[in-house]
Amino acid sequence: MELIEYIRLRNKMTQSEWENSFEKEEREIIILRHEGGGGSLRNGFWDWEAYFLAYVDCKTGELHKEEGRIAFPVTDTENLPYQFEDETIYRLKVREKVPEEVPNGALPIKNLFLVVEVLEKNVACPELEEILTEYRKPIILQDDVLGELTYDKQLKSFEGNLSWLGGRIHISLYVDKDNKSGITKAKKAIKTMVLEQEKWDVDLRGFAAQKLTKLACEWAESDEEAALITEESFAKRISLSLIWVTSGGSFTAYLDDDDLFFGHSIAVNGSPKKGLLSADIEG
């Protein structure tokens, strides 16, 4: 079965067919909910999922330290039947997903459970409490150039602030904490820019001005105001506020627009290897 056909058939499932893709046997598990989740529209209902960090099988007492998902059907997305709070331990009655073959390009489904009933909230479970304590510890990345970066678990990125031409800017390394090669590439890219910040600052502002001055004139409230907007004045008015870097070393630099676009951010995309590639407004 091709991947597209697999996705199409999956999304055509009725609620009854979808629920029958889980085991008939009900069991109890204790989960450590962390964060993340959302819904997928199927045939007349939403398949809503919430992520968990680990779980304990109540029958065997076995601790499973793998991430997983709990799912439940939803017909009204404004009124979910369950609300699972972050960093909370729940005892649930569930049915496990029946193993199935998936086509190339699709990930096999593991640790997916259909919620039958929420039995208890804030359950005392030493094993999961220990994992939660470890999970809550801040993950700090120290660097001689970038300073201290703190990992944001929800954004899955390292966040920090640093000096830039006498001011301060925010930096964000959008890379998973366990992706060591991605962290290395992201750090290398941002450090290249920081160590040559005079050049990059001029290039970023100049490139944005080159690409967006005409648009800024169109946004001007009067012909007199538009006449004052030149590439030179545009470049002088805008200022860098954030650099967002990916695990592959590409970046988006966000610049304050000084009300040229009524508060919209100016985004310049590129990489130290390929240079500046595009500029637009966002927000």
PyMOL commands that set and color helices and strands:
alter all, ss='L'
color gray80, all
select helices_A, chain A and resi 3-11+15-19+126-136+180-195+197-219+223-227+231-237
alter helices_A, ss='H'
color red, helices_A
select strands_A, chain A and resi 27-41+46-57+63-64+68-74+88-96+112-121+140-143+147-152+157-164+167-174+239-246+251-256+265-271+275-282
alter strands_A, ss='S'
color yellow, strands_A
deselect
rebuild
show_as cartoon
